[in-house]
Amino acid sequence: MVDLGLVGYPLGHSFSPGWFGRKFEAEGVEGSYRLFPLENIGELPDMLDANPSLAGFNVTVPYKEAILPFLDEVTPEAEAIGAVNTVRIERQDGGRRLIGYNTDYIGFSESLIPLVNMLSGLVNVTNPGALILGTGGAAKAVAYGLVSLGIRFTAVSRTPDMPNAFSADGHKVIGYGDITPSLLAANHIIVNCTPLGMWPRTEGCPALPWDSLPASSLCYDLVYNPAVTEFMRIAAERGATVKNGLEMLHRQAEAAWRIWRQK
């Protein structure tokens, strides 16, 4: 019996129980995937004590960064990103060790590669650049994925002068008002790492100079509910290639499954 779960708050509309339920069935594995909505990350140790059969769990907002002090070990990738979305529990001699991983960057990178290849063929881009909208844990995973693919990036924040994960690492952070037509032309990839446009507030959208968006742009929204966000709709109207975060979600879940099932 493989006992897995998801930690975050709130969790009412998570896709994970259904996805992993189908995964158990497809792999012929007896298991369960449960939701653990913790109002405070400080509740984590008690939750683990109450569930001694738990083999691992995913971590979602708002705890991908806040969970770090509770872990015994993190992988180099997760440490570099500064966020964890997958935890493997190793148990021996009556104790437990929590090992943190980040599979978000894997899911993002794997889903982006075909689009970058297509973009390069369309506009002969040999040194693509990207704008990352947002500076939270998901944005850090996206940045790591972009760098792993050799793609330079610029981070964009509503409050560029406030401390954030990127400025703490020495990266320049700009505001939305700093996005000019020439900057859009030099950065063919735009990744929305903010929750703007997510259900139920589907009217939300990052404040970009949309009339200056080149038709050769690739606009990737980490939001997957709704399937077509306002960010994607506006970009598509201007001829851009668009993609939501559903494939990234599936691929990061596959990577988490491999971590939990390793012997």
ABEGO torsion letter per residue (X at the ends): XBBBBBBEOBAAABAAAAAAAAAAAAAGBBBBBBBBBBABAAAAAAAAAABAABAEBBBBOAAAAAAAAABABBBAAAAAAGBBABBBBBBBGGBBBBBBBBAAAAAAAAAAAAAAAAAAAAAGBABBBBBBBEABAAAAAAAAAAAAAGBBBBBBBABAABBBAAAAAGBBBBBAAABBAAAAAABABBBBABABGBOABAABBBBBBAAABBAABBBBBABAOBABBAAAAAAAAAGBBBBBAAAAAAAAAAAAAAAAABX
